[in-house]
């Protein structure tokens, strides 16, 4: 004869089917969570790149605004140009957004292999008809080691005095 105490003890256990079902649900949930990791990583990388592009563009515009002369010098680079005249300048920057060199238009199109994960900045100067302000279209492209057709591009516009 089985006591009532023994019956209660055996009724409280999980069956093998219930255990298998619980493990299957946990496995599906973990697989779904792990499937989101590449999406989150991509979003974080895109956010980092957009922030770097905005920082580089803001740095270039600030440096040009700080220039007190018509002929602005870009950072440590030995190139200068007149903000009152239409024109283009191309720069390369490393992955920390530090300007490294001035590029020719051909180098800009081809990309720079020595800074493969860096950024390229194309600055277009558009003087106003009144001559007081120039509009800068700063196009930041990345990664710099790829040809122009394969790079990502972010464009920023700003106006700065050209001291004409």
C-alpha positions in Angstrom: 0.0 0.0 0.0 1.3 3.5 -1.0 0.9 6.2 1.6 -0.7 9.6 0.7 2.7 11.2 1.5 4.3 9.2 -1.3 1.6 10.1 -3.9 2.1 13.8 -3.3 5.9 13.5 -3.7 5.6 11.8 -7.1 3.0 14.2 -8.4 5.3 17.2 -8.0 8.0 16.2 -10.5 8.3 17.3 -14.1 7.9 14.8 -16.9 10.6 14.3 -19.6 8.2 15.8 -22.2 7.8 19.0 -20.1 11.6 19.3 -19.6 12.1 18.8 -23.4 9.5 21.4 -24.2 11.1 23.9 -21.8 14.5 23.4 -23.3 13.2 23.8 -26.8 11.6 27.2 -25.8 14.8 28.3 -24.2 16.8 27.3 -27.3 14.5 29.2 -29.6 14.7 32.3 -27.4 18.5 32.2 -27.2 18.7 31.7 -31.0 16.5 34.8 -31.6 18.6 36.9 -29.3 21.8 35.8 -30.9 20.3 36.6 -34.3 19.9 40.2 -33.3 23.6 40.7 -32.5 24.8 41.3 -36.1 22.0 43.8 -36.5 23.0 45.7 -33.3 26.7 45.5 -34.3 25.9 47.0 -37.7 23.8 49.8 -36.1 26.6 50.6 -33.7 29.2 50.8 -36.5 27.0 53.0 -38.6 26.4 55.3 -35.7 30.1 55.5 -35.0 30.8 56.3 -38.6 28.1 59.0 -38.8 29.4 60.6 -35.6 33.0 60.6 -36.9 31.8 62.2 -40.2 30.0 64.9 -38.3 33.0 65.5 -36.1 35.4 65.8 -39.0 33.0 68.1 -40.9 32.6 70.3 -37.9 36.4 70.4 -37.3 37.0 71.5 -40.9 34.4 74.2 -40.8 35.6 75.5 -37.4 39.2 75.7 -38.6 38.1 77.7 -41.6 35.9 80.0 -39.5 38.9 80.6 -37.2 41.0 81.7 -40.1 41.2 85.5 -40.1 42.5 85.8 -43.7 41.1 85.2 -47.1 43.6 82.5 -47.7 42.8 79.7 -45.2 45.2 77.0 -44.1 43.8 73.6 -43.4 45.3 72.3 -40.2 49.0 71.3 -40.5 48.7 70.8 -44.3 50.7 73.2 -46.4 47.8 73.9 -48.8 45.9 77.2 -48.8 43.0 78.5 -50.9 40.8 81.6 -51.2 37.4 81.3 -49.5 36.1 84.1 -51.8 36.6 82.1 -55.0 34.8 78.9 -56.0 37.0 75.9 -55.7 37.6 72.4 -54.3 40.0 70.9 -51.9 40.4 67.2 -51.0 41.7 65.9 -47.7 42.5 62.6 -46.1 41.9 61.8 -42.4 42.8 58.8 -40.3 40.2 56.8 -38.3 40.5 59.3 -35.5 39.4 62.1 -37.8 42.9 63.8 -37.8 43.7 65.4 -41.2 46.7 63.7 -42.7 47.2 65.2 -46.2 45.8 67.2 -49.1 44.9 65.1 -52.1 44.7 65.7 -55.8 41.2 65.1 -57.4 42.6 61.8 -58.9 43.8 60.6 -55.5 40.4 61.4 -54.0 38.6 59.4 -56.7 40.9 56.4 -56.3 41.0 56.3 -52.5 44.0 56.1 -50.3 45.4 52.6 -49.4 47.7 53.9 -46.6 44.6 55.0 -44.6 42.2 52.2 -45.7 39.8 52.7 -42.8 40.1 56.4 -42.7 38.0 59.2 -44.2 38.2 61.5 -47.2 36.8 65.0 -47.2 35.8 66.8 -50.4 35.2 70.5 -49.7 33.3 72.6 -52.3 33.5 76.4 -51.9 30.5 78.3 -53.2 30.9 82.1 -52.8 27.7 84.1 -52.5 26.8 86.8 -55.0 27.0 89.5 -52.4 30.5 88.4 -51.5 30.1 88.3 -47.7 29.6 84.6 -47.1 30.8 81.4 -48.8 28.9 78.2 -48.6 30.9 75.1 -47.9 29.6 71.7 -49.0 31.8 69.2 -47.0 31.4 65.7 -48.3 32.9 63.0 -45.9 33.5 59.6 -47.5 34.5 56.3 -45.9 36.3 53.9 -45.9 39.0 55.8 -47.7 40.7 52.7 -49.2 37.8 52.1 -51.6 37.2 53.7 -55.0 34.7 56.5 -55.0 31.7 54.4 -56.3 32.0 52.0 -53.3 32.4 54.5 -50.5 29.7 55.8 -48.1 29.1 59.5 -48.3 27.7 62.1 -45.8 27.4 65.7 -46.9 27.3 68.7 -44.6 26.6 72.3 -45.5 27.7 75.5 -43.7 28.2 79.2 -44.4 31.3 81.0 -43.3 32.5 84.6 -43.9 35.0 84.9 -46.7 36.5 88.3 -45.7 36.4 89.6 -49.2 
